[in-house]
Amino acid sequence: MILKKGAQVKVITGKDKGKTGEILEIDRRLGRIKIKSVNMIKRHTKPTKENKGGIISKESFIHQSNVKNIDMKKKEKKTVGKK
């Protein structure tokens, strides 16, 4: 599967199953990707001169085998039931 930054993907397994988003970052060595507003975690940060600190929500990495590409030209067919 070819994954590029900015491509649209859909999560197929895990707690965020069914969500779609844009790829923000790719770690090819570990085979993990970061998707916009998917797999959100809370991070407690100390206040510094640059930022205020507190609890920050940000995206975490998800394994690339748990997502699939979405082709915007071809819409996905949804199977409702058996004929």
C-alpha positions as CSV (number, residue, x, y, z in Angstrom):
1,M,0.0,0.0,0.0
2,I,1.4,3.4,-1.0
3,L,0.9,6.0,1.7
4,K,1.8,9.7,1.3
5,K,1.5,12.7,3.4
6,G,-1.9,14.4,2.8
7,A,-3.7,11.3,1.5
8,Q,-7.1,10.4,2.8
9,V,-7.3,7.1,4.8
10,K,-9.9,5.2,6.8
11,V,-9.3,3.4,10.1
12,I,-10.4,-0.3,9.8
13,T,-9.6,-1.6,13.3
14,G,-9.1,-0.3,16.8
15,K,-10.9,2.2,19.0
16,D,-11.2,4.7,16.2
17,K,-12.7,2.2,13.7
18,G,-14.6,3.9,10.8
19,K,-13.0,7.3,11.2
20,T,-11.4,9.0,8.2
21,G,-8.7,11.6,8.1
22,E,-5.7,13.0,6.4
23,I,-2.1,11.7,7.0
24,L,0.0,14.2,8.9
25,E,3.2,12.3,9.4
26,I,4.8,9.0,8.4
27,D,7.4,7.0,10.3
28,R,8.6,4.5,7.7
29,R,11.1,2.8,10.0
30,L,8.5,1.7,12.5
31,G,5.6,1.5,9.9
32,R,3.4,4.0,11.8
33,I,1.4,7.0,10.6
34,K,-0.2,10.0,12.3
35,I,-3.8,10.8,11.1
36,K,-5.6,14.1,11.8
37,S,-8.0,13.9,14.7
38,V,-7.6,10.1,15.1
39,N,-6.0,8.3,18.1
40,M,-6.1,11.4,20.3
41,I,-4.1,11.3,23.6
42,K,-3.8,13.7,26.5
43,R,-0.3,15.1,27.3
44,H,0.4,17.0,30.5
45,T,3.0,19.7,29.9
46,K,4.8,22.0,32.3
47,P,4.6,25.7,31.8
48,T,7.6,27.3,30.1
49,K,8.4,30.8,28.7
50,E,7.1,29.8,25.3
51,N,3.9,28.0,26.2
52,K,1.3,28.1,28.9
53,G,1.3,24.4,29.9
54,G,-1.5,22.2,31.1
55,I,-3.4,19.3,29.5
56,I,-3.0,19.2,25.7
57,S,-4.8,16.8,23.3
58,K,-2.8,15.6,20.3
59,E,-2.6,12.8,17.7
60,S,-0.6,9.7,18.3
61,F,0.8,7.2,15.8
62,I,-1.2,4.2,14.6
63,H,0.1,1.2,12.7
64,Q,-0.2,1.4,8.9
65,S,-1.8,-2.0,8.7
66,N,-4.9,-0.6,10.6
67,V,-5.8,1.8,7.8
68,K,-6.8,1.7,4.1
69,N,-6.6,4.3,1.3
70,I,-9.8,6.1,0.2
71,D,-9.9,7.0,-3.4
72,M,-11.9,10.2,-3.7
73,K,-12.7,9.5,-7.4
74,K,-14.2,6.1,-6.6
75,K,-16.7,6.2,-3.7
76,E,-16.7,3.2,-1.4
77,K,-19.6,0.9,-1.9
78,K,-21.4,0.2,1.4
79,T,-22.9,-3.3,1.8
80,V,-26.2,-3.1,3.7
81,G,-27.2,-6.8,3.5
82,K,-27.2,-9.9,1.5
83,K,-29.5,-10.4,-1.5
